[in-house]
Amino acid sequence: MSPEKTLEVELLGVLEGDKVVLDKVLFIEDDENTLIGDPLINGAKVTATSLGDFKGDKVTVFKYKAKVRYRKKTGHRQTFTRLTVNEIIKPKE
């Protein structure tokens, strides 16, 4: 198995260090073969460990209407959960 991979997903609401099982797997690829779901791969799971929550980059929202002096500037920072993938479980064939 390849070295552990870190990824960011939308906020899951789990504590740092907790184990997470993701059972909605769409695609699995390794050196020999590729599995593509239709839309999901039945029986496939990904186990991961939470590394905590963090905020993403700030997105600036600027609303403007010409000739009426309307300007509104706001921003937004999305909260994500960082995961480390421990194991990818393929379905039994």
C-alpha positions in Angstrom: 0.0 0.0 0.0 1.2 3.5 -0.8 2.2 6.0 2.0 -0.6 7.7 3.9 -2.4 10.4 2.0 -3.9 13.6 3.5 -7.0 15.2 2.1 -9.5 17.9 3.0 -13.3 17.3 3.0 -16.3 19.3 4.1 -16.8 19.6 7.8 -17.6 16.2 9.3 -18.1 17.2 12.9 -15.6 14.6 14.3 -12.9 15.2 17.0 -9.2 15.3 16.2 -7.8 11.7 16.3 -11.2 10.0 15.8 -11.5 7.2 13.2 -13.8 7.8 10.2 -15.2 5.2 7.8 -16.2 6.6 4.4 -18.5 4.1 2.6 -19.6 6.1 -0.4 -16.6 5.3 -2.7 -16.8 6.4 -6.4 -13.5 5.4 -7.8 -10.5 3.2 -6.8 -7.2 3.0 -8.8 -4.0 1.1 -8.0 -1.1 -0.1 -10.1 -2.9 -3.1 -11.7 -6.5 -2.1 -12.1 -9.2 0.5 -11.9 -12.7 0.3 -10.3 -15.3 2.8 -11.4 -18.7 2.9 -9.5 -22.1 3.2 -11.1 -22.5 5.6 -9.2 -20.9 3.9 -6.1 -18.7 0.9 -5.7 -20.7 -1.6 -3.5 -18.6 -3.0 -0.6 -15.7 -0.5 -0.8 -14.7 1.5 2.2 -12.0 4.0 3.2 -10.8 4.3 6.8 -9.3 7.6 7.8 -8.1 9.4 10.9 -9.2 13.0 11.6 -6.4 15.6 11.9 -8.9 18.3 13.1 -10.8 21.2 11.5 -9.4 24.2 9.7 -10.7 27.1 7.7 -10.0 27.4 4.0 -8.9 30.5 2.0 -11.1 33.5 2.2 -13.5 34.1 -0.8 -14.4 37.7 -1.4 -18.0 38.4 -2.6 -18.5 41.8 -4.2 -21.9 43.0 -5.3 -22.2 46.0 -7.6 -24.9 47.8 -9.5 -23.9 50.4 -12.0 -25.3 54.0 -11.8 -27.1 53.5 -8.5 -24.1 53.7 -6.1 -24.7 50.2 -4.7 -21.6 48.3 -3.6 -21.5 45.6 -1.0 -18.3 43.6 -0.1 -18.4 40.5 2.1 -16.2 37.5 2.6 -16.6 33.8 3.5 -14.2 31.1 4.9 -15.4 27.5 4.6 -14.6 25.1 7.4 -13.1 21.8 6.4 -11.9 18.6 8.1 -8.4 17.3 7.3 -8.2 13.5 7.1 -5.3 11.0 6.8 -6.3 7.9 4.8 -5.2 4.7 6.6 -6.7 2.0 4.4 -8.7 1.5 1.3 -10.9 -1.6 1.4 -11.8 -3.0 -2.0 -15.0 -5.0 -2.5 -14.8 -8.8 -2.5 -15.2 -10.2 -6.0 
